[in-house]
Amino acid sequence: MGIKIENISKSFKKIEALKDITFNVNDGELFGLIGPDGAGKTTLFRILTTLLIANEGTASIVGFDVEKDFQKIRNIIGYMPGKFSLYQDLTVEENLKFFATIFGTTIEENYDLIKDIYIQIEPFKNRRAGKLSGGMKQKLALSCALIHKPKVLFLDEPTTGVDPVSRKEFWEMLKRLQQKGITILVSTPYMDEAALCDRIALIQDGRILQIDTPEEIIKHYPKTIYNVCADNMYKLIESLKKYTHNYNVYPFGEFVHYTDKRIDFNPNELLHFLEEQQLKNIQINKTQPTIEDTFMELAK
């Protein structure tokens, strides 16, 4: 039955945080909510986890209404908020025991579910949670969210501020949890993480821009993208923005991603223009679009 969201809207005074949000998440799916800070991801998560009430619309988790059946929902979901919210003065083991007790279970009863995660922090079980590294805090928070064996897991920007190695390990853990039948809804501002989800919803300013598999979203990107670089990247960006036919210009790693308004665009014309701007070591090459390129296009 998964997650069903229909026409959810939420306002805070004059600020519209969510505007007519509608989508479904299938049972056992790893679904990504992808967007920048302020897009509405956390507000939606708080509604789905029964911490906020929407102004309009309905939502259900495995058939339970988020308002009418909030008590039942709280027993079948796990929630890992974006900010580390465990008891920092308790040890690793004390935190885990506390959350297990709240849900009427024990660490031992559901240890099989968390063992792949907890085994990495078990050597530090007597360390206070506030003294853990970012990656270890992340693993402890995930263990506490799973200790009661939830049917649905909500993870709000779980890898923000975490080192690349820990990010990779975390997504590997999510794939293993998915194989155990847990439905996972994860939000992230990192566009590269979108490719790790079964399906994604791109969100900006409280609105859904597009929902599909990462592959399908990239496939329908409407333009040809070029990687452009030169000896002076700042001057390159300014020059490209001045170019009469530019459609989109933005930095992308060590390159600038450039798209042209014309269908019959000739890169040699752009090369000549950039040389007239006194730029050196210019390279212009076609490249494949990414989720980030698609997001930039849809958010224009």
C-alpha positions as CSV (number, residue, x, y, z in Angstrom):
1,M,0.0,0.0,0.0
2,G,3.0,2.3,0.4
3,I,2.6,6.0,0.7
4,K,-0.2,8.0,-0.9
5,I,-0.1,11.8,-1.1
6,E,-2.9,13.8,-2.7
7,N,-3.0,17.6,-3.1
8,I,-1.0,18.4,0.1
9,S,-0.5,22.1,0.7
10,K,1.1,23.8,3.8
11,S,1.5,27.4,4.6
12,F,3.3,29.2,7.5
13,K,1.6,32.6,7.8
14,K,2.2,34.1,4.3
15,I,4.8,31.5,3.2
16,E,3.6,28.6,1.1
17,A,5.9,25.7,2.0
18,L,4.1,23.1,-0.1
19,K,1.8,23.7,-3.0
20,D,-0.5,20.9,-4.2
21,I,1.9,18.0,-3.7
22,T,0.7,14.7,-5.2
23,F,2.6,11.4,-5.6
24,N,2.7,7.8,-4.5
25,V,5.5,5.6,-3.2
26,N,5.2,1.9,-3.8
27,D,5.8,-0.9,-1.3
28,G,9.5,-1.7,-1.0
29,E,10.5,1.2,-3.1
30,L,13.5,3.5,-2.5
31,F,12.1,6.9,-3.4
32,G,14.1,10.1,-3.4
33,L,12.8,13.6,-2.8
34,I,15.5,15.8,-4.5
35,G,15.8,19.5,-4.1
36,P,17.8,22.4,-2.5
37,D,17.4,23.8,1.0
38,G,14.0,25.5,1.4
39,A,12.3,23.4,-1.3
40,G,9.8,21.9,1.2
41,K,11.3,18.5,1.8
42,T,11.4,18.7,5.6
43,T,7.9,20.2,5.8
44,L,6.5,17.2,3.8
45,F,8.4,14.7,5.9
46,R,7.0,16.3,9.1
47,I,3.4,16.0,7.7
48,L,4.0,12.3,6.7
49,T,5.5,11.5,10.1
50,T,2.5,13.1,11.9
51,L,4.4,16.0,13.3
52,L,2.6,18.7,11.3
53,I,-0.9,19.0,9.9
54,A,-1.4,20.0,6.3
55,N,-3.7,23.0,5.4
56,E,-5.1,21.0,2.5
57,G,-5.0,17.5,1.0
58,T,-4.6,14.0,2.4
59,A,-1.8,11.5,2.9
60,S,-1.7,7.9,4.1
61,I,1.0,5.5,5.1
62,V,0.3,1.8,4.3
63,G,-3.4,2.7,4.4
64,F,-3.5,4.7,7.6
65,D,-4.5,8.4,7.4
66,V,-1.7,10.7,8.7
67,E,-4.2,12.7,10.8
68,K,-6.9,10.2,11.9
69,D,-4.5,7.3,12.5
70,F,-1.4,9.1,13.7
71,Q,-0.9,6.8,16.7
72,K,-0.9,3.7,14.5
73,I,1.5,5.4,12.0
74,R,4.0,6.3,14.7
75,N,4.3,2.6,15.5
76,I,5.1,1.5,11.9
77,I,7.5,4.2,10.7
78,G,11.0,5.1,11.4
79,Y,12.1,8.7,11.2
80,M,15.6,10.1,11.0
81,P,15.5,13.9,11.0
82,G,18.1,16.1,9.2
83,K,19.5,17.3,12.5
84,F,21.1,14.8,14.9
85,S,18.4,14.6,17.6
86,L,19.4,11.7,19.9
87,Y,20.4,12.2,23.5
88,Q,24.0,13.4,23.3
89,D,24.7,12.8,27.0
90,L,23.6,9.1,26.8
91,T,26.0,6.5,25.4
92,V,25.5,4.7,22.1
93,E,24.0,1.7,23.8
94,E,21.8,3.7,26.1
95,N,20.3,5.6,23.2
96,L,19.5,2.4,21.4
97,K,18.0,0.7,24.5
98,F,15.9,3.8,25.2
99,F,14.3,3.8,21.7
100,A,13.8,0.1,21.8
101,T,12.0,0.4,25.1
102,I,9.7,3.2,23.8
103,F,8.4,0.8,21.1
104,G,8.1,-2.1,23.5
105,T,11.0,-4.1,22.1
106,T,14.6,-4.9,22.8
107,I,17.9,-4.6,20.9
108,E,18.2,-8.4,20.8
109,E,14.7,-8.9,19.3
110,N,15.5,-6.9,16.1
111,Y,19.2,-7.1,16.1
112,D,19.2,-8.9,12.7
113,L,17.8,-5.8,11.1
114,I,20.4,-3.4,12.4
115,K,23.4,-5.6,12.8
116,D,25.1,-4.6,9.5
117,I,24.9,-1.0,10.7
118,Y,25.4,-1.4,14.5
119,I,28.4,-3.6,14.2
120,Q,30.3,-0.6,12.9
121,I,29.5,1.5,16.0
122,E,29.4,-1.3,18.6
123,P,33.0,-0.9,19.6
124,F,32.0,2.6,20.7
125,K,28.9,1.5,22.6
126,N,30.0,3.1,25.8
127,R,30.9,6.5,24.2
128,R,28.5,9.4,24.6
129,A,26.5,10.1,21.4
130,G,27.7,13.7,21.4
131,K,31.3,12.6,21.2
132,L,30.8,10.5,18.0
133,S,32.0,11.6,14.5
134,G,29.4,12.7,11.9
135,G,29.4,9.3,10.2
136,M,29.0,7.4,13.5
137,K,26.2,9.7,14.6
138,Q,24.5,9.0,11.3
139,K,24.7,5.2,11.8
140,L,23.5,5.4,15.4
141,A,20.5,7.6,14.3
142,L,19.6,5.0,11.6
143,S,19.9,2.1,14.1
144,C,17.5,3.9,16.5
145,A,15.1,4.6,13.7
146,L,15.1,0.9,12.8
147,I,15.1,-0.8,16.2
148,H,11.3,-1.4,16.2
149,K,11.4,-2.9,12.7
150,P,9.3,-0.2,10.8
151,K,7.5,-0.8,7.6
152,V,8.4,2.6,6.2
153,L,11.6,4.6,6.8
154,F,11.8,8.4,6.4
155,L,15.3,9.8,6.1
156,D,15.5,13.6,5.9
157,E,18.9,14.7,4.3
158,P,20.7,11.9,6.1
159,T,24.1,12.5,4.4
160,T,24.3,16.2,4.7
161,G,27.7,17.2,6.2
162,V,29.0,13.6,6.1
163,D,32.3,12.6,4.4
164,P,32.2,10.9,1.0
165,V,33.1,7.5,2.3
166,S,30.4,7.5,4.9
167,R,27.9,8.7,2.3
168,K,28.8,5.8,0.1
169,E,28.5,3.3,3.0
170,F,25.2,4.8,4.0
171,W,23.6,4.3,0.6
172,E,24.9,0.7,0.5
173,M,23.1,0.2,3.9
174,L,19.9,1.6,2.4
175,K,20.0,-0.9,-0.5
176,R,20.4,-3.7,2.0
177,L,17.4,-2.5,4.1
178,Q,15.3,-2.2,0.9
179,Q,16.1,-5.9,0.2
180,K,14.5,-6.7,3.6
181,G,11.2,-5.2,2.4
182,I,11.3,-1.8,4.0
183,T,9.8,1.1,2.0
184,I,12.3,4.1,2.1
185,L,11.6,7.7,1.4
186,V,14.8,9.8,1.5
187,S,15.3,13.5,0.9
188,T,18.6,15.0,-0.3
189,P,20.0,18.2,-1.8
190,Y,22.8,16.1,-3.5
191,M,21.8,15.5,-7.1
192,D,24.3,12.7,-7.6
193,E,22.4,10.6,-4.9
194,A,19.3,10.8,-7.1
195,A,20.7,8.1,-9.4
196,L,20.7,5.6,-6.4
197,C,16.9,5.8,-6.0
198,D,14.3,3.7,-7.8
199,R,12.3,6.8,-8.6
200,I,12.7,10.4,-7.7
201,A,10.6,13.6,-7.3
202,L,12.3,16.8,-8.1
203,I,11.0,19.6,-5.8
204,Q,11.6,23.3,-5.8
205,D,9.7,26.1,-4.0
206,G,7.2,23.7,-2.6
207,R,6.2,22.3,-6.0
208,I,6.9,19.0,-7.7
209,L,8.8,19.6,-11.0
210,Q,8.9,16.0,-12.2
211,I,8.6,12.4,-11.0
212,D,10.1,9.4,-12.7
213,T,13.1,7.1,-12.7
214,P,16.4,8.9,-12.8
215,E,17.1,7.3,-16.2
216,E,13.8,8.5,-17.7
217,I,14.3,12.0,-16.4
218,I,17.7,12.3,-17.9
219,K,16.5,10.8,-21.2
220,H,14.0,13.6,-21.7
221,Y,16.5,16.4,-21.3
222,P,15.7,18.7,-24.3
223,K,19.0,20.2,-25.1
224,T,22.6,19.3,-26.1
225,I,25.0,20.1,-23.3
226,Y,28.6,21.2,-23.7
227,N,31.5,21.1,-21.2
228,V,33.4,24.3,-21.6
229,C,36.7,25.2,-19.9
230,A,39.4,27.8,-20.3
231,D,42.4,29.3,-18.4
232,N,40.2,31.8,-16.5
233,M,36.9,30.2,-15.3
234,Y,35.4,33.3,-13.8
235,K,36.0,35.2,-17.0
236,L,34.7,32.3,-19.0
237,I,31.3,32.3,-17.2
238,E,30.9,36.0,-17.6
239,S,31.8,35.7,-21.3
240,L,29.4,32.9,-21.9
241,K,26.6,34.8,-20.2
242,K,27.2,37.7,-22.6
243,Y,27.1,35.4,-25.7
244,T,24.0,36.3,-27.7
245,H,22.8,32.8,-28.2
246,N,23.3,31.3,-24.7
247,Y,20.4,29.4,-23.3
248,N,21.9,28.2,-20.0
249,V,25.3,28.8,-18.3
250,Y,26.3,27.4,-14.9
251,P,29.5,26.0,-13.3
252,F,29.6,22.2,-13.1
253,G,32.7,20.9,-11.3
254,E,35.9,21.7,-13.3
255,F,33.7,22.8,-16.3
256,V,31.0,25.2,-17.2
257,H,27.8,23.6,-18.7
258,Y,26.6,25.5,-21.7
259,T,23.5,25.1,-23.8
260,D,22.7,27.1,-26.9
261,K,19.3,28.5,-28.1
262,R,19.9,27.3,-31.6
263,I,19.2,23.8,-33.0
264,D,22.0,24.2,-35.6
265,F,24.6,25.4,-33.0
266,N,28.2,25.3,-34.3
267,P,30.8,25.1,-31.4
268,N,33.4,26.7,-33.6
269,E,31.4,30.0,-33.5
270,L,31.5,29.9,-29.7
271,L,35.2,29.1,-29.8
272,H,35.8,32.1,-32.0
273,F,33.8,34.4,-29.7
274,L,35.7,33.2,-26.6
275,E,39.0,33.8,-28.3
276,E,37.9,37.3,-29.0
277,Q,37.4,37.7,-25.2
278,Q,41.1,36.9,-24.8
279,L,40.5,33.5,-23.2
280,K,43.1,30.8,-23.6
281,N,43.2,27.0,-23.6
282,I,39.6,26.8,-24.5
283,Q,37.9,23.4,-24.8
284,I,34.3,22.7,-25.9
285,N,33.0,19.2,-25.9
286,K,29.6,17.5,-25.9
287,T,28.6,15.8,-22.6
288,Q,25.7,13.7,-21.2
289,P,23.1,15.5,-19.1
290,T,22.7,14.7,-15.4
291,I,19.9,15.0,-12.9
292,E,21.3,18.4,-11.9
293,D,21.1,19.6,-15.5
294,T,17.5,18.5,-15.7
295,F,16.7,20.2,-12.4
296,M,18.3,23.4,-13.6
297,E,16.2,23.3,-16.7
298,L,12.9,22.5,-14.9
299,A,13.5,25.2,-12.3
300,K,14.1,28.0,-14.8
